[in-house]
Amino acid sequence: MSAETSAQKEDLESRLRELEGRLESLKRDAAQEHSSDSAEQAQERENDEVVDAIGVETREAIAAMKSALQRLEEGNYGICIQCGQAIAADRLKARPEATHCIDCAV
């Protein structure tokens, strides 16, 4: 494995651990009991909806990071799945889970 590939793998794994930690925190928040006060319960339920939405986004991001790690292992990382061209290094730095080059992503 090249030094660049190792660095990419380390970055993806670091981001994956961060996302998994965020998801665990969201799960703990969602498991907390609600207040007995009805006005507070209404606010807490609204907060639950936000936490649920963030949880969905986080699970999707985790899946994207795992997919990127798989592509890295298979030697397909950084290749646009639509046109087959290389994805720019700056794009991968900003969005390491990117599956499309900037032209195909538009």
C-alpha positions in Angstrom: 0.0 0.0 0.0 1.4 3.4 -1.0 2.0 6.2 1.5 -0.8 8.2 -0.2 -3.2 5.2 0.0 -2.3 4.7 3.7 -3.0 8.4 4.4 -6.3 8.2 2.6 -7.3 5.1 4.5 -6.3 6.7 7.8 -8.3 9.8 7.0 -11.4 7.7 6.0 -11.1 5.5 9.2 -10.7 8.6 11.4 -13.9 10.2 9.9 -15.7 6.9 10.2 -14.8 6.7 13.9 -16.0 10.3 14.4 -19.3 9.5 12.7 -19.8 6.3 14.7 -19.1 8.2 17.9 -21.7 10.9 16.9 -24.3 8.2 16.2 -23.7 6.6 19.6 -24.2 10.0 21.3 -27.4 10.5 19.3 -28.6 7.1 20.4 -28.0 8.0 24.1 -29.8 11.3 23.6 -32.8 9.5 22.1 -33.0 7.0 24.9 -33.4 9.7 27.6 -36.8 9.8 29.3 -39.2 12.7 28.7 -40.2 15.2 31.4 -43.5 14.8 33.1 -44.4 18.4 32.2 -46.6 18.4 29.1 -45.1 21.7 27.7 -41.6 20.3 28.1 -42.6 17.0 26.6 -43.8 18.8 23.4 -40.4 20.5 23.1 -38.6 17.3 23.8 -40.6 15.4 21.1 -39.7 18.1 18.6 -36.1 17.7 19.6 -36.5 13.9 19.1 -37.5 14.5 15.5 -34.4 16.6 14.9 -32.2 14.0 16.6 -33.8 11.2 14.5 -33.1 13.2 11.3 -29.5 13.8 12.3 -29.3 10.1 13.1 -30.5 9.2 9.6 -27.9 11.5 8.0 -25.2 10.2 10.2 -26.0 6.5 9.3 -25.9 7.5 5.6 -22.5 9.2 6.1 -21.2 6.1 7.8 -22.4 3.9 4.9 -20.6 6.3 2.5 -17.4 6.2 4.5 -17.5 2.4 4.6 -18.1 2.3 0.9 -15.2 4.6 0.3 -13.0 2.3 2.4 -14.1 -0.7 0.3 -13.3 1.2 -2.9 -9.9 2.0 -1.5 -9.3 -1.7 -0.7 -10.4 -2.7 -4.2 -8.3 0.0 -5.9 -11.3 2.0 -7.2 -11.1 4.9 -4.8 -10.8 8.3 -6.5 -12.3 7.1 -9.8 -15.7 8.6 -10.9 -18.3 5.9 -11.0 -20.0 7.6 -13.9 -17.3 8.6 -16.4 -14.3 6.6 -15.1 -12.0 9.7 -14.8 -10.0 10.5 -11.7 -11.7 12.6 -9.0 -9.6 15.7 -8.2 -7.5 15.4 -5.1 -9.0 18.6 -3.7 -12.5 17.2 -4.1 -11.4 14.0 -2.3 -9.8 16.1 0.4 -13.1 18.0 1.0 -15.4 15.0 0.4 -13.4 11.8 0.8 -16.6 9.7 0.2 -17.1 11.3 -3.2 -18.1 8.8 -5.9 -18.3 11.3 -8.8 -15.9 13.8 -10.3 -17.0 17.5 -10.1 -18.3 17.4 -13.7 -20.5 14.4 -13.2 -21.6 15.5 -9.7 -23.3 18.6 -11.2 
